[in-house]
Structures are given as structure tokens and as C-alpha cells.
């Protein structure tokens, strides 16, 4: 008998389901028996008839019983968790079994359709019936695709066991799932009609916001920050003086409640920061987006770069071959250059020859025919939105870039939330075309390499609201006249690690509300925190410290001048970390103390020897010699003790200097504390000192609700006269020296609802889970 015959047959879904069910029942019975055992032991350890026994014995028995119950409840808890996981597996296999049963009949129908078509092809007189059977076959395939997508959507269970699979699935490329766009039977289905009813219930602004999701691949995670940028650029939110974030949150909440989009929930995040759409919803959105002329799509529902029929275009990675007409044109040019032809034919070819900029435009957008290329070149001034969806080299022809006079949204950078796509430009000469973009509201160069500086023409964008320069790793400086962008409200300089100069004119941006990645440097005439305090509308600020001359205590004076600052993040980089002055001082102090001890010992021994010798020479008796030696030694010890006290004071210079600095800072505390009192969120990263800033006290942080400290040397928090913190969210990560226990934390943070304690070994007894998270509402449930 072969080895393959010895193998048992593969298990079916029903067999696996039965095995898991039996295991679940066995665990459930074990849980019940363990509970009975615990209850019996508890009753035995606390009998009702022993009321006359001593009190100490009763207390001891009660404590022992409690410990026994706790030890036996731990395995019960683990068994309960295992039962829940097995229940989830059972439901999953049942869903697979249901899917198998629901698809059995449709697949039998498809098989019958194929057999009919094959049999008709063999008979000449039934060839006309083949066309009808093909239409029926296509309709049945669409029905099966709908069933599969509905099953996948229904299986999106928000559980810990399924989260890793969802994350991996969401990062897949477009095309992993069947497309329903363009299928007439789908557009007549109940699912499409239901979506259409929800879509028509939205106002015009909400419809346009929802259609923005149509250009992204199915299940792609779209960041909330990106949606904010785009909708501000399209004038879809923050109209008529309304709150920008309020409009954004209300719109997204409406979409989630109607189940048009899904929030992406991740661990240790109280609120979602990304959203996605299901394949069925995306197919519906593509239908309405093309109907409204929002974007243009190919037959598979993928956005294309043709903007001849609409005012918006996507730059996408070319997945198809070069257009046939353009390939023939290039081959014809090569042949013409190497052959001799009559003059009339050469003149005719020269009239049809494309300019260099037209060739670049065609190579970038790959128009299907020459007419669309020429049409697009004549209406490029009407283009309102240009979005880089998947292009790696977004270099635009200089001539056409300068002709985009009507552009409002120019997003050339990276938008992906999960995958870091490499984007690079070979030359920045085309960026000089900014001078003609008077209507531009959003400019994003996020993640683009090869931009060491920005042209001065950037300062002529008089209507620019958002400038996103995040992760421009080659950027070294900003234009000196950046203060000319009077309407700028959002500036992101995060992760621009080579940035070594920020002009003082930054404080002229009177409408600026959010500034990320501001760098504190030692460069001459560079902008400082005092300069930024003149920004009266600034609400959110993140600072990177790259100099050791920055004093966090003195920074409190500048922070007190801000009038609307609510969120602050300060991070110390490699250039901002202090040297080893303190450790050098400590080692020199220890050496000085060692020398002092040696001097004391030598002084005592020499004084005692001298007294003993003098007394012996004078013929004094033994008792007098001993008394004289002890007296001389005491005198020497007294003198050296005074000297040693002074040296020990010198050894504590570091501690005295710290106390003096804190006292001096306390004397010069700013009288106006409104800037500090308005702070709602504070985030300190890689804090370089063991003692906290002098202004970080509950008395000055009355509105602080979110405190985060990540990395560094901080050892404690100040508490004046037992004052309490109002913060309800506390994040402490990678703090080796920070010391506090759970009882102290509850006393000092009575409003605490959320705690993150990650790799802080001296923070003890906190009831956090395996991820280092504690939430009050979870515990109450």
C-alpha cells in the first residue's frame, strides 16, 4: 500500500465545527466544576457555627480563603477567554458552511449555463441562442459576485481574533476582489437601490465629500487628516466662518451612522484616525462619481488621468501599455530621422509633430488618442484638482505646470496610511510655476524626495490655506518671504530632518492655526518661541529642539504669551540632548570626597603620633600619654571635620545649583498665566532632565485634560500643596526613572479615565492590560 493511502481524508468544515464544539463543552463543564469547588472551599473556610472563636483566627481564615479563591479564579478567567475564542471559531466555520450552502445552487446554475453554451456552439442552427445564453451567464456571475461580497462584508467582525486578518486584507492592492461597477444587474439590485436612497438623502456638500472615497482602492485606509486637507481645498467644509474640525467630525459621523464608510479602530486609540469603504459601497460611489463628472474611470472602475471630460484628474501608475497611436508616432519619428523623403512629405510630418512639452504631457497622462491630448492641452487652465494616486515620479512639464491657473487642489505627495510609497522628483524647475496659481488652496508635497529648497514663487500663493511639507527629507530651508502667505492656516514641517533654518517672517502668518515640526535652532535670525507668540490664532504647535541652549523653564515665559494655544508637543532631538556635565561634576565630587577622607585619616594619625612622642620624651606616665594622644586626635578631627564639611558642600554644587535655579525661576514666574492655563493637551518626548519644568504644575494647568510623556529622564511630577490634576488621559511610555504607584496616581489624578503605562518599571501596581492600557469605563462594565 502506498504512503498516500495511509493518510486520513481531509476534514470537512462540519468535522472541524464538531471538534471545536466538543472542546468548548468540555471547557465549560470544567469551569462549572471549578466554580463549585471554589464555593465549597469558601464555605468550609467560613463556617457559621464558629462564632465563639477568636477574632484573629477568623481574620486569618478569611484571608486564606480569599487568597485561595483568587488563585482558583485565575484559571477560570483563562478558561472563559478560551471559550469565547472557540465560540468565535464556531461562528466563523458556520458562516463558511452557510456560504458554501448558499453558493451551491448558483454554481450549479453556472455549470448548466456553460454546458448549454458549449452544446449550442456545436450546432450551427443554434448559434443565435449563444448570444442570449452568454447574457444570462453574465447576469448569473454578477449575482454570485454580489453574494461573495456580502458574505465578506458580513464577516467583518470587530474582534481581536479577526483584527490582524482585517489589517492585512485592507492593505492589499486594488483588484483583489471582483468589481461590480458597470454591471446592469447590480445597478438594478436591492443593494444598489438601498445605497442610492441613502445617497440621495445627503445634501450637495455631503455628496461631494462622500464621492472623494471613490478614487481609492477598496479597503484602503484613508487618514482623517488627509480628508480634512482635501475638503478644505475643495471648499466643502469650514464655510461661512464655521469650525473646520466641527464640520469634519459631523460629516464623518453622518457617513458612519448611515454605514456608508467604516472607521478603522486600532489599539490604544480612543477615536478612529482612518476610514475605509467596502467593495460594494465603492462600486456604487464610482457610478455616482462618473455620473456627476467628479472623476473619470476606466471600464474596471479605476480612476484615469484623462481630465478632458471633467475638471479633476488623478496621476496613476501606468498599468497598460503606451497608447498605440503614440507608440506609432515615436517609431515614425525614429524612421523619419534616418531616411530620406520628399520635401512635401517632410513638411506634412513637421506640421503634425508634437512639441517637447506635448510629448512629456502624453508620457505622463498616456491619453488614449491624439485628440484627447490636444483637447486636454487647451483646457489645462480649467483643471481644479490634480491628485497623485500612485505615480512615483510626478514631474510635470514646466510649460503646462505654469498654465494651471485654475488649480485649487494640488496633491503631489503621499496619501497612504499603511504603505510608504517612494516619490521623487528629478528637477524642481517646474515648481516655479507656482506664481500663476492664484486660486491654489491646498499644496501637498508630503514624502517627496529631491526638494532641497522651495522657490520664492511659493510666496505668491495668496489664497493658499494648507501647506503640507511633511517628510520632505531633503528640505533644508524655507523661503525668507514665507510671511506673505497671509491666508495660510495649516503648515506641516514634521520629519524634515535636514531643515536648519526657519525665517522670522513665520510670525507674520496671522491666520495660522496649526504649526507642526517647528525647529528650535542656534541659527542666526532663526524664528523663536517668542516670535511665534505673535501668532494670535495659533491653536496647535509641535516643536523639535535641536540645540542644548534651549531652556524649558524659560520657555514658560514665551508659552504664557500665546492667546489661543490649546495643544503643545515638545520633542528633544539628538542635537537638543545635553552633554555629560552633570555626570562629570558628580564624578569630580566623589573624587574630592575621597581625598577629604584620606586627609582626615592622615591628620588624625600624625597628631596622635606627635603627642605620644612628646609625652614619652618628657617621662610622663602611660595614662597621661593616652589622654594626650586622644585629646590631640580629637582636636585634629575637629579641624578636619570643619574642612570636610566645606568640601562636602562643594561636592553638592549640582544639587545647590538646581535648587537655586528653581528658586530663581519661581521668583520670576510670569504674572500672566493665560497662555499656560488654556493648554488642553501636552506631549513631552525625550525630556532631558530628571526634574519637570517649573511651570508644569496643576495650578498653572487648570484646563489640561491630556498629558503624555514619552521617553527621557523625567523622574516625577510636581504637586504644590497637594493640588490635583484635572487630566483624564495620561500616557507614560519608556520612562525608566519615573516613580509612582497606582494609589498615588489615583490621588493626584482623580478624574483619570485612560492610562497608558508602557515600559515604565518604577510605575507599580497599575491594573493595566497586556498592552499597558487601563480604561475606567471598561473596568466599570
Buried (B, 14 or more C-beta within 10 A) or exposed (E): EEEEEEEEEEEEBEEBBBEBBEBBEEBBEBBEEBEEEBEEBBEEBEEEEEEEEEEEEBEEBEEEBEEBBEEBBEEBEEBBEBBBBBEBBBBBBEBBBEBEEBBEEBEEBBEEBEEBBEEBEEEEEEEEBBEEBEEEBEBBBBBBBBBBBBBBBEBEEEEEEBBEEBBEBBBEEBEEBBBBBBBEBBBEBEBBEEBBEBBEEBEEBBBBBBBBBBBBBBBBBBBBBBBBBBBBBBBBBBEEEEEBEEBBBEBBEBBBEBEBBBBBEEEEEEEBBBBBBBBBBBBBBBBBBBEEEBBBBBEEBBBBBBBBEBBBBBBBEEEEEBBEBBEEBBEEEEEBEEEEEEEEEEEEEEEEEBEEBBBBBBEBBBBBEBEBBEBBBEEBEBBBBBBBBBBEEBBBBBBBBBBBBBBBBBBBBBBBBEEEBEBBBEEBEBBBBBBBBBBBBBBBBBBBBBBEBBBBBBBBBEBBBBBBBBBBBBBBBBBBBBBBBEBBBBBBBBBBBEBBBBBBBBBBBBBBBBBBBBBBBEBEEBBBBEBBBBBEEBBBBBBBBBBBEBEBBBBBBBBBBBBBBBBBBBBBBEBBBEEEEBEEBBEEBEEEBEEBEEBBEEBBEEBBEBBBEBBEEEEEEEEEBEEBBEEBBEBBBEEBEEBBEEBEEBBEEBEEEBEEBBEEBEEEBBEEBEBBBBBBBBBBBBBBBBBBBBBBBBBBBBEBBBBBBBBBBBBEBBBEEEBEBBBBBBBBBBBEEBEBEBEBBEEBBEEBBBBBBBEBEEBBEBEBEEEBBBBEEEEEE
